[in-house]
Amino acid sequence: MVSNPNWINPVGVYLFCYLCNRTKNDIDMANDLNINWKDGVGEVTDQPLTVSPGAGSGDAAVSFGSVMNKGLDRTLELEITTPKGVKKTLTVNQEGCRQAYITSDGKRWLTSDNQVYGVLKSDAPCQCNGTCLISYVRPDGSITYTPSDDCIGVVLNAQGKRFMIEKYEDLNESYVTAGAGKDSTSIFYWGGYGTDQTGITNYDKVDGSDIRGYLKPESGSYNGTPNLSANITAWTSGALSDWNGKSNSEILKGITTGGGSYTSYATIGHVLNTFLASADAKGYDDWYIPSCAQLALIFMNLTSVNNALSAIGGQQLSPSKAYWVSSEFDSNSGHRVYFKDGSVNGSSKGSRYSVRFIRDI
């Protein structure tokens, strides 16, 4: 719904569109404006958003919320025909099917890079061809780009890495079972305090030089320094170079006690064992605890992942919690990612954090 009555009027709509070089072009856009995909197809969802033009004579930037969209992971061009017959071509950079849009008077205003581009005349099927940032897993294990409550998980496909994220967390009955008789069914020890786990590489640095660093969130800026690269090709050393969540978890399955005097909470390995033995695993025996790099990639796409989880009736990863990873710091510490600020660092194996499982797909 449009929040500013001056934005839409009975005579027509004036909207400033931006080309890829950010040059403004004033386009007279009435309700019968015809915009077609020139290259490829896309699909928008039906969630309305609020448009708020800034103060002034109409040349202020438009602010809007952003939602998931299922489109092509490439640069598309829109061919726009105004009521006067004037054609203009605008470039829209779609990134991993994350194209925002705004709804007004039954029209969908396509947006990119926080700028409004135009109206999509009609819906078209998604043609991601395996490149969408987000997809969903049906009960039979097949992939779909249409979310529904019966989907069993969300697939993240980012920067060449692809894995399935479990639909729930401590809402799973297996978490309750694993934490029975302990102080919590939602936070757990890494476990094995005082023991260096053979088979899991120790990383006493996050990126090879710093013992602590900050990841860039999906939107917004870093919440601290030093900044960890948002490009995973730069993760060549330290805990961020560890993509071995699956093999790490095979070791962690054997760590079922906290170690030392840590006895009040279950371990993440015990939770994984309990989960795999339950119906919560949906018949799959290959779930594991993500490594530092794998969970960091989830954090950098957290808004999209959480929107997707909500779209299938799942449990969002908490933006205020810390989550364990399967990467080890040393005999007394494991690594964790704090979703509140994106910090990554080692923490005592006797600390208590959440855990979410993933699997390769």
N, C-alpha and C positions, 0 to 999 in steps of 0.2 A: 504494500500500500504506500502511496506517495505521501510524504509527510508535509511537503510544502505546496500549497495550493497554486503557487505561481509557476510550478514546474510543468504541470499539464493544464491546458486550457482548451475550451471548445474549438478554438480556431485551429490549433495545431500544436506541434511540439518542436521546440528548438533545442538541439543537443549538439554540444561541441565534441567532435570526434578527433581522435589523435592518430596520425600515421606513426609508423614505427620510428620515425625521426622526431616525434613529438611535435610536429607542426600542426597548429590548429586549423581546422576547416569547418566553417559554419555550414551546416547542412539542414535544410528545411525538411523536417520529418513529420509527416502527418500519419494518421492511423493506418492508411493503406500503403505505407511505404513497403516497397518490395526489395527484400534482401535475400540473396541466394548464396549457397556455398559455391564458390568458384573452383575449389580444389578440396575434395574430400567431403565427409559428412560429420555431423555431430549430434548430440542429443542433450537436452536440458531436462532438469527435474522440475517439479511444480511448486517448489517452496517460494512464496513471495518474500521480497525483501523491502526495506525502507530506503527510499532515495531522499537525500538531503542536499540540494544545491546550496552552496555557500551564499553569503550575502553579496549584494552587488547587482550588476546589470545582466547577469546570466553567464558570465565568463568564469565563474568560480568552479573549482574542481568539485566533482561529485563524490560524496562519501557513501560507502555501502558495505554491507556484510558480504562474506564470501561463503559459498557452499560448493560441495562436490559436483562435478559434472562428468559424464562419461563421453569423452570425445577422442580425437586423435592426438597422439603425442608427437606433433610436428607443427610446423608453421602453416596456417591456412590463410586463404584470402577470401574476403567477403566482397561480392559485387553489389553495390547499392544503387538502386534506381529511385530517385525522388519523384514526387508527384509531377514535377515539371519535366521529367524524362532525363534528367542529368544523372549520369552514372559516375560513381566514384568507387575506387577499389581501396579497401583498407586491409592491412595485414594484422592478423590476430595470432599471437604466439601462444599455442596451447602447450602446457607443461604437464605431462603425465595425466591427462584428463582432468586437470584442475582448472577448468574455465569457470569463472564466476559469472553470474548473470543477475539481472534485476527484472522483476515483473511489474508491469503497470498496464492497466486497462486491457488485460488479456495478451499483451505483447511482452516478449522477453528481450530485455536489453542485454546483448552480449557485452562482456567486459574483459579486459586484459590489462595487467599491470596497473590496476586501480584506475583505469579510464574506461568510459563507456563508449562502445562502438556502434551499436545499432540494434535492429530487431531481427530475430530469427523468424522467418516466415512460417516454417513448419518443422516439425520434429523429423528426425531421421534416425535409423538404427545406429548403435555404436559400432564402430569398426576399429577397435583397439588393436586387434591382431597380436595380443599378448603384450602390448606396450603400456597398458593403462597402469597408472600408479596404484590404483585400488581395484580389486575384484573380490568376488565372494565364492565360497565353497558350498555347494549343495550337499544334502545328506548322502547322496551317492558318490560324492567326491569330485564331481564335475565342476567346472568353473563357469560362473555367470557374472555378468556386469549389472544385473538387476538385483538389488538387495531385497530380502524377504525374511520374515521371522524364522523360517525353517532352515536358513543357512547356518552352517556350523562353525564358520570362521571367516576371517578376512585375510586376503592375500596382499602383502605389500611388495611392490615391484619397483625398486628405486636404485638408480646408479648401477645397474647390472646385477643386483642382488634380489632374490625373490624367495619369500617364505610365508608360511601361513601362521597367523596369530590366533591363539585360542580365544573363543568367544567370551568366556567368562574367566573370572579369577577366584576370589574367595567366596563367590556365590556358588561355586561348585561344591557339591556334597563331599567330594574327596578331600577338599581343604579342611572342611569341618571334621572329617574323620581323622585326618593326619594330625590336627591340632587338639584332638580330644585329650583331656587330662592335662593340657599345657595351658600357658597363660594367654594364648591367642590362637585364633584360626585364620588370621590374615597376615601376620608378620612372623618371620622365621629367622633362625640362624643360618649363616653360610655353613657352619659346622666344622668339626675337626680342628678346633683351635689348638695350636701348638704342633701341628703336623704338616709337613710339606707334602703335598699330594703328588706322588709320582705319576707322571702321565699328563699333568696339567702344567703348562709353562708358567713360571713366575715372571711377573712384570712389575718392577718397582717404579715405573714411570708410565704415564698415560700415553704420551706421544714420543717417547724416546728422550725427552729433555725435562719434562715437568711432571711432578708427582700429582698435580691437580690441574685441570683445565676445564673450559666451558664450551659446550656445544652451541651451535646456532639453532634457535627454534625455527619452526616452519615459517612463521611470520614474526616480524619484529627483529630486534637486534640482540646481540650477546648480552648476557646478564652478569658478566664478569670477565676477568683476564687471568691467565692468558687465553686467547681465543684458539679453539681447536678448529682445524680446517673443516669446512662443510663439504669438501670434495674428498670422497673416500680413497681416491688414488693417492692422496697425501698421507694416508694412514699406513705407513711402512714400518713403524717401530712402536714399541710400547704396547700397552694393553689394547689400544685401538687397532693394532694390526692382527688381533686375535679374532678369527672367524670360526674357531673350532668349538662352537657351542655344543655340537652333538657329541664329539669325543670327550670333551670336558665333562659332560653330563653323565657319561658312562662311569666315570670315576666318582662323581658326586652321588650316584645311586648307592654307593657303598658307604657313604658318610651319613650315618643315621643318628649320631649323637653330637652334641655341641662341642665336646672336648673340654678338658679341665673342669672348672666348676660350672660350666654352662649347661644347665639341665632344664631350664624353665620353658624352653620353646622347642618346637620341632625344627628339623633342618630342611633346607630346600630339597635336598636329595630324597629325604623321606616323603616329603610332599609329592615329589615327582613319582616315586614308586607307587604311592597310594593312588594318585591320579591315573597312572597307566593301568592299574589293576581294576579300575572302575569304569562305569558306563560313561563318565565324563570325557573319556578319551575318544569317544565316538568310533571305537573299533580300531584305532590306530595305535601302534606300539612304538612309534618313532618320534614322539614329542620329546623336546629337550629344553634345557634352560639356556637362553641366549647368551652368547659371549659378549664381551664389552663392545665390540664393533657392531654386532647385530642389534643390541639394545640401543646403542647410540643412533643407529639408522632409524629405528622406530621413533626415538625422541625427535629427531629432526623432521619427521613427518607426522608428528603426534596429532595435530588438528585433523588431518585427513584420516588417519587411522581411527581416532575417536569418533569422528562423524560417521565413518563406515560401521564401526561397532554399534553405535546407536541405531543406525539404519536397519540392522538385523536383530534388534532387541537385545544386544549384548551389553557387556559391562565395560565401560571405558577404563583405560589406564588412568590412574589418578594423577592429575597435574601437580599435586602437592606432596606426593610420596616419593620415597627413594626405593629403587628396585635393585635387587641383587642380579649380578651376572655370574656366569660360570668361570670367568677368568680369575686367576689367583694372583695376589700381590706377593705374599710370602707365607711362611708357616703360620703366622698369626692373623693374617688379613686377606680378605677377598676384595674384589672391586665392586663398585656400585655406581648407578647413575641416579642423580637426584632430579626428578622431573620438575621440581619447582623452579630451579634456576639453570638446569642443564649441566650442572657440575659433574665431573667424573673423577673419582679418586678411590684409593684403597680405604678400607674400613675394617675394624676388628671383626673376625669371624664370629664373635659373640654379640655383634650388633644385630638388631632385628629390623628387617626390611621385607617388602613385598616381593612376589615372584610371579611372572607370567610366562607360560610355555609357548614355544613355537615348534614348527616342523617344516622340513624342506618339502617343496612342492614343484 
